[in-house]
Amino acid sequence: MALSTYETATDIERKVYDYLSQQGIPFIFQSQLIGGFGSDVGDATVDFMLVDRNVLLRVQGTYWHTGTELEAKDLLQKERLTALGYTVIDLWQEDLEYNFDDTMRKALIGENMPR
């Protein structure tokens, strides 16, 4: 991974990145699995692809992922990724800030935190 990608990551993305690295879990950071930051409906860049688990982790910050239009976009992306055979886990900012260990434990077994 290019250093500049890590440098431009959000604080919560860095925390997840560091955790996965420390645990020795192989991953791809910022994978442009379905169109990246393209303008087509449902395009997505996936924050973390756990290469040996068929699990995708999407770090969902409050600013970029709250509101009707943004939530609809995220749901469409999740449906497209699920249709490709992936388990998609959303890691919400508040869960990562206040319950990091349990959030990551659940994510690594393919479970979302309750919303």
C-alpha positions in Angstrom: 0.0 0.0 0.0 1.3 3.4 -0.8 2.1 5.5 2.2 0.0 8.4 1.0 -3.1 6.3 1.1 -2.6 5.7 4.8 -1.7 9.3 5.3 -5.0 10.5 3.8 -7.1 7.9 5.7 -9.5 9.2 8.4 -8.6 8.6 12.0 -11.1 5.8 12.4 -9.8 4.1 9.2 -6.3 4.3 10.5 -7.4 2.7 13.8 -9.0 -0.2 11.9 -5.9 -0.4 9.6 -3.5 -0.6 12.5 -5.7 -3.2 14.3 -5.8 -5.5 11.3 -2.1 -5.1 10.7 -1.3 -5.9 14.4 -3.5 -9.0 14.2 -1.8 -10.2 11.1 -5.0 -10.2 9.1 -4.4 -9.8 5.4 -6.4 -7.1 3.8 -6.5 -4.7 0.9 -7.1 -1.0 1.9 -9.3 1.2 -0.2 -10.2 -1.4 -2.9 -12.1 0.0 -5.9 -14.1 -3.2 -6.1 -17.1 -1.8 -8.0 -16.2 1.4 -9.7 -14.4 3.2 -7.0 -15.4 6.8 -6.6 -17.2 6.7 -10.0 -20.5 8.5 -10.6 -22.5 5.4 -11.5 -25.2 4.6 -8.9 -23.9 1.9 -6.6 -20.2 2.5 -7.3 -18.0 1.9 -4.2 -14.6 2.0 -2.8 -14.4 -0.6 -0.1 -12.3 0.5 3.0 -11.0 -3.0 3.9 -11.2 -6.2 1.9 -10.3 -9.2 4.1 -8.8 -11.3 1.4 -9.0 -14.7 3.1 -12.5 -14.3 4.6 -14.7 -12.9 1.8 -15.6 -10.1 4.2 -15.7 -6.4 3.3 -15.5 -3.7 6.0 -16.9 -0.3 5.3 -16.0 2.4 7.8 -19.0 4.6 8.1 -18.3 8.0 9.5 -21.3 10.1 10.6 -20.5 13.0 8.3 -20.4 11.0 5.1 -22.9 8.3 5.8 -25.9 10.0 7.5 -29.0 11.4 5.8 -31.6 9.9 3.5 -29.7 10.2 0.2 -26.4 9.0 1.6 -28.0 6.1 3.4 -29.8 5.1 0.2 -26.5 5.2 -1.7 -24.8 3.0 1.0 -27.7 0.5 0.9 -27.4 0.2 -2.9 -23.6 -0.3 -2.6 -24.1 -3.0 0.1 -26.7 -4.8 -2.1 -24.3 -4.8 -5.1 -21.4 -6.1 -3.0 -23.6 -8.8 -1.3 -24.8 -9.9 -4.8 -21.1 -10.5 -5.7 -20.9 -12.9 -2.8 -19.3 -10.8 -0.1 -20.3 -10.4 3.5 -20.5 -6.6 4.0 -19.9 -5.3 7.5 -20.5 -1.6 8.3 -18.2 -0.3 11.1 -20.0 2.8 12.4 -17.9 5.7 13.8 -19.6 5.7 17.2 -19.1 1.9 17.6 -15.4 2.2 16.8 -15.0 5.2 19.1 -16.9 3.7 22.1 -16.8 -0.1 21.7 -13.8 -0.8 19.4 -12.8 -4.2 20.6 -16.3 -5.7 20.5 -17.0 -4.0 17.1 -13.9 -5.5 15.6 -14.4 -8.9 17.2 -17.9 -9.1 15.6 -16.7 -7.8 12.3 -14.0 -10.4 12.0 -16.6 -13.2 12.3 -18.9 -11.4 9.8 -21.4 -9.8 12.1 -22.5 -6.2 12.3 -23.1 -4.4 15.6 -26.8 -4.0 16.3 -28.2 -0.7 15.1 
